[in-house]
């Protein structure tokens, strides 16, 4: 289940970075999603780093 939650967080992180930057409001929403999914501290930062370096498969 954790893997599914991490994949979901990464997918919505790609959406947040679609314009090339994650605004503070987007970051707060990502933090909230991570909390609701019971992900570890740092999950959002990991997702942002990963999403910034990897283009989503289309």
C-alpha positions as CSV (number, residue, x, y, z in Angstrom):
1,X,0.0,0.0,0.0
2,X,2.9,2.4,0.8
3,X,4.2,1.9,-2.8
4,X,0.8,2.8,-4.2
5,X,0.6,5.9,-2.0
6,X,4.1,7.0,-3.0
7,X,3.2,6.5,-6.7
8,X,0.0,8.6,-6.2
9,X,2.0,11.4,-4.5
10,X,4.5,11.4,-7.3
11,X,1.8,11.6,-9.9
12,X,0.1,14.6,-8.3
13,X,3.6,16.1,-7.8
14,X,4.1,15.9,-11.6
15,X,0.8,17.8,-12.0
16,X,2.0,20.5,-9.5
17,X,5.2,20.9,-11.5
18,X,3.5,21.0,-14.9
19,X,4.2,24.7,-15.1
20,X,7.8,24.3,-13.9
21,X,7.4,25.4,-10.3
22,X,5.6,24.2,-7.2
23,X,3.9,27.2,-5.6
24,X,3.6,27.4,-1.8
25,X,-0.1,26.6,-2.0
26,X,0.7,23.5,-4.1
27,X,3.4,22.4,-1.7
28,X,0.9,22.7,1.2
29,X,-1.6,20.5,-0.7
30,X,1.1,17.9,-1.4
31,X,2.1,18.0,2.3
32,X,-1.6,17.5,3.3
33,X,-1.9,14.5,0.9
34,X,1.2,12.9,2.2
35,X,-0.1,13.3,5.8
36,X,-3.5,11.8,4.9
37,X,-1.7,8.9,3.2
38,X,0.4,8.3,6.3
39,X,3.7,8.7,4.3
40,X,7.0,9.3,6.1
41,X,8.3,12.8,6.7
42,X,10.2,13.8,3.6
43,X,8.0,12.0,1.1
44,X,6.9,15.3,-0.5
45,X,10.6,16.4,-0.9
46,X,11.5,13.0,-2.4
47,X,8.5,13.2,-4.8
48,X,9.4,16.8,-5.8
49,X,13.0,15.8,-6.5
50,X,12.0,12.7,-8.4
51,X,9.3,14.5,-10.4
52,X,11.6,17.3,-11.3
53,X,14.2,14.9,-12.7
54,X,11.9,12.4,-14.5
55,X,9.3,13.2,-17.1
56,X,6.1,11.2,-16.6
57,X,5.5,8.4,-19.0
58,X,2.8,9.2,-21.6
